[in-house]
């Protein structure tokens, strides 16, 4: 299954700016700082970010550390998104759902294991 099919809802940077109340430059800073990630796809190819990375108009708190761990394991943005949204037999479900439920330790432990 490709990444676009794994992730149900995507947002463009202007969508994120509107839903969070941030300026577009602040949204770009979130990307640069690794607090969120996205990649260009769709028609037309536009940078899109999974909607699940946000809760109540704010970035999902444990996401940045998890994305950093995945980056350290050699994952690019698309690979990180695919991993977060793919059900994992060693976890009870998808990593993104566990992060949203507050179970970051288990998700990060699994992400760290990918580096070895």
C-alpha positions in Angstrom: 0.0 0.0 0.0 1.4 3.4 -0.9 1.7 6.3 1.5 -1.2 8.3 0.0 -3.5 5.3 0.6 -2.3 4.8 4.2 -3.0 8.4 5.3 -6.7 9.3 5.0 -6.5 13.0 5.4 -3.8 15.5 4.2 -3.4 19.2 4.7 -1.5 21.7 2.6 0.6 24.4 4.4 -2.1 27.0 3.9 -4.7 24.6 5.4 -2.4 24.1 8.4 -1.9 27.8 8.8 -5.7 28.3 8.8 -6.5 25.5 11.2 -3.7 26.4 13.7 -3.9 30.1 13.5 -0.2 30.2 12.6 1.4 32.2 9.8 2.6 30.3 6.8 6.2 31.1 7.8 5.6 29.6 11.2 4.2 26.5 9.5 7.3 26.3 7.3 9.4 26.6 10.5 7.6 23.6 12.0 8.7 21.6 8.9 12.3 22.9 9.1 12.5 22.2 12.9 11.3 18.6 12.4 8.1 19.1 14.5 6.1 17.9 11.5 6.9 16.4 8.1 5.3 16.1 4.7 6.2 15.6 1.1 5.0 16.6 -2.3 2.4 14.4 -3.9 -1.1 14.6 -5.5 -2.2 16.4 -8.6 -0.8 19.0 -8.7 2.2 17.9 -6.6 2.0 20.0 -3.5 3.6 19.6 -0.1 1.1 17.9 2.1 1.2 16.9 5.8 -1.0 14.3 7.5 -3.9 15.9 9.4 -3.3 13.4 12.2 -0.2 15.3 13.1 -2.4 17.9 14.7 -4.8 17.8 17.7 -7.1 20.6 18.5 -5.3 23.0 16.3 -1.8 22.2 17.7 1.0 19.9 16.7 0.9 16.5 18.3 3.3 16.9 21.2 5.3 13.6 21.0 5.6 13.8 17.2 8.9 15.8 17.0 10.9 13.4 19.1 9.5 10.4 17.2 10.3 12.0 13.8 13.8 12.8 15.1 14.3 9.2 16.1 13.1 8.0 12.6 15.4 10.5 10.9 18.3 9.1 13.0 17.4 5.7 11.7 17.8 6.9 8.2 14.1 7.5 7.3 13.2 10.4 5.0 9.8 12.3 5.4 7.8 9.9 3.2 9.3 6.8 4.9 8.6 8.3 8.3 4.9 9.0 7.4 4.5 5.5 6.0 6.0 3.9 9.1 3.8 6.0 11.4 0.6 5.0 9.5 1.3 1.3 8.9 -0.1 -1.2 11.5 2.8 -2.8 13.4 2.6 -6.3 14.8 4.9 -5.4 17.6 2.6 -2.6 18.7 -1.2 -2.7 19.3 -2.0 -0.8 16.0 -0.5 2.0 14.1 2.3 4.1 15.7 0.4 7.4 14.9 -2.6 6.2 16.9 -0.5 5.2 19.9 1.2 8.7 19.8 -2.2 10.3 19.7 -3.3 8.2 22.7 -0.2 9.3 24.7 1.9 6.1 24.3 5.1 7.7 23.0 7.6 5.5 24.9 6.4 2.3 23.2 6.4 4.0 19.8 9.9 5.5 20.3 11.3 2.2 21.5 10.1 0.5 18.3 11.5 3.4 16.2 14.9 3.2 17.9 15.0 -0.6 17.1 14.8 0.3 13.4 18.3 1.9 13.6 19.9 -1.4 14.5 
